[in-house]
Amino acid sequence: MSGGPPVSLVCLGLLGTVAQDGGMRERAFAEACATQGIVPGTADYAHYMVAVNQALGQPAVEVFRGLFPDNPGRAEAAALSFERSFRAVVDRTGLSPVPGAAEAVAELRASGVRICVMSGLSRRLVSSVLDTLDWWRRVDLALSPEDVPRGYPSPDLMLTAMLRLGVEDVREAAFAASTASEIQCGRRSGAGVVAGVLTGGHTSDRLRAAGATHLIDEIAQLPGLLLGGRTSGAGGSVGGETAAVDGARAGSASGAPPAPPPSRAPSAASTSAPRPQVPLERRNSGL
């Protein structure tokens, strides 16, 4: 990487980026919809599942509030069903990391880069995923929507990671994730690199339209992108394909929403923040 400060923080999406999804999110959403009388084979089901796919990455309760805008109680009940269904699937089938994810994280940490994983899943589910992967010692910080005022696609998760891990300049942060709402979060935070990962979630076109500055085939390519050399991904288009770390911040030709100009992260809790810190402490989570 050139033309900006060196990367000191890498934030990673969880499902589809470092953990293999295997369609479990969609199954949990389908089961939750079924509890509300929306079952496979109906026109309503097809309509709702299209909306679920478009909103992948966002907190489940926000997804269901979008599906049931006039019935907040129904949305809350469906979100609870999603939580139960997802956790049951994890308990039953387990989870595996995406091939190369552990090695990529180890390489980044060995270079002095701090690692944060973040997700639209609840704190309990994030904890469950990290427990299952045995990844607690691989990360410096883990965040869920319960740790911030707003979940994806707002920039709160990314900005909170910067604050808690002492990033002084937002351009020192990089974000890699596999859904459009996650990519929008990274762009809105002003992160210097926002890489779309093609191992789950949304297509390259969706990720590019959301504002990805780079596309990579898998998380294993991220150290090469950030620490030196160029990766080639997305059919060879990516090592150099930037929707503009510089000029396209004002709005890229892909139609991505304009990102804020590079600036310094808020000063509160910046360099004085203790690290590492992982707020999702299992001993207090009841898991």
Summary of the structure (lengths in Angstrom):
residues: 287
radius of gyration: 18.1
end to end distance: 40.2
largest distance: 55.4
contacts: 1023
relative contact order: 0.16
helix: 44%
strand: 11%
